[in-house]
Amino acid sequence: MLKKTIISLLICMSIVSCSSQQKAVSSEDFSLVEMGISEKELVEQMGKPVRIHQKEDCEEYEYIERFYMGDRLVRTNHYFFLLENGKVIDKNMKSTEPPTYELNSYELQSSQL
């Protein structure tokens, strides 16, 4: 009886942990968002934003996509959607790469690039 209870509890915990993870976003997802859609439609399409920035008369929803090579972050894409009166009025993307000097010589010699 105790064994069944523990197994049931573990299954429930794994279901909850999987459902609480954020949706992975991509440049394709970003390109499919149309101007004028509602905040609800944006969240349904892109998932919950990482951050919501309050601007003077609007909000900016931020989503992040990260690219790794092994365990090293090589590029980050930030997707921004500007919402005014609950509707998307603008969108843009910013891509960043960490400087190469952040790698030390040991990492370069021991990594598989």
C-alpha positions in Angstrom: 0.0 0.0 0.0 2.8 2.4 0.9 4.6 1.5 -2.3 1.6 2.4 -4.4 1.2 5.7 -2.6 4.8 6.6 -3.2 4.7 5.7 -6.8 1.5 7.7 -7.3 3.0 10.7 -5.6 6.1 10.5 -7.8 4.0 10.3 -10.9 2.0 13.4 -9.8 5.1 15.3 -9.0 6.6 14.6 -12.4 3.5 15.7 -14.2 3.3 18.9 -12.3 7.0 19.7 -12.9 6.7 19.1 -16.6 3.6 21.3 -17.0 5.2 24.2 -15.1 8.2 24.5 -17.4 8.2 27.4 -19.9 7.6 26.8 -23.6 10.8 27.0 -25.6 10.6 29.9 -28.1 12.3 30.2 -31.5 12.7 32.7 -34.3 10.0 30.8 -36.2 7.5 31.4 -33.3 8.5 35.1 -33.2 7.9 35.5 -37.0 4.4 33.9 -36.7 3.2 36.5 -34.2 1.0 39.0 -36.1 0.5 42.7 -35.2 -2.8 43.4 -33.5 -3.3 40.1 -31.7 -4.4 40.3 -28.1 -2.2 39.7 -25.0 -4.1 36.4 -24.4 -3.4 35.2 -28.0 0.3 36.2 -27.6 0.7 34.1 -24.4 -1.2 31.2 -26.0 1.2 31.3 -29.0 4.5 32.1 -27.3 3.9 31.0 -23.7 4.5 33.0 -20.5 7.0 35.8 -21.0 10.3 35.7 -19.1 9.9 39.4 -18.1 7.3 42.1 -18.6 8.8 45.5 -18.7 6.5 48.5 -17.8 6.9 51.4 -20.3 5.2 54.8 -20.1 1.9 53.9 -21.8 2.5 50.2 -22.8 4.1 46.9 -21.7 7.0 45.0 -23.3 6.9 41.2 -23.1 10.3 39.6 -23.3 11.0 36.0 -24.4 14.5 34.4 -24.5 16.0 31.7 -26.7 19.4 30.3 -25.7 21.9 28.3 -27.9 24.5 26.1 -26.3 27.5 24.2 -27.6 28.0 21.5 -25.0 27.6 23.3 -21.7 28.7 26.7 -23.1 26.3 29.4 -24.0 27.1 30.6 -27.5 24.2 32.9 -28.4 21.1 34.4 -26.9 18.1 35.7 -28.8 15.8 38.2 -27.0 12.3 38.6 -28.5 10.3 41.7 -27.5 6.6 42.4 -28.1 5.3 45.8 -27.3 1.6 45.8 -26.2 -0.6 48.8 -25.9 -4.2 48.5 -24.7 -3.8 44.7 -24.6 -2.7 44.4 -28.3 0.6 43.8 -29.9 1.7 47.0 -31.7 5.4 46.2 -32.4 8.0 43.4 -32.1 11.7 43.2 -32.4 14.6 40.8 -31.7 18.1 41.3 -30.3 20.7 38.6 -30.6 23.8 38.6 -28.4 26.9 36.4 -28.2 29.2 36.3 -25.2 32.7 37.7 -25.9 35.3 35.1 -26.9 37.7 36.2 -24.2 35.4 34.7 -21.6 36.9 31.3 -22.5 40.1 30.5 -20.7 42.9 28.5 -22.4 42.1 25.3 -20.3 38.5 25.3 -21.6 39.7 25.7 -25.2 42.2 22.9 -24.9 39.8 20.5 -23.1 36.6 21.2 -25.0 35.2 19.5 -28.0 34.3 22.5 -30.3 
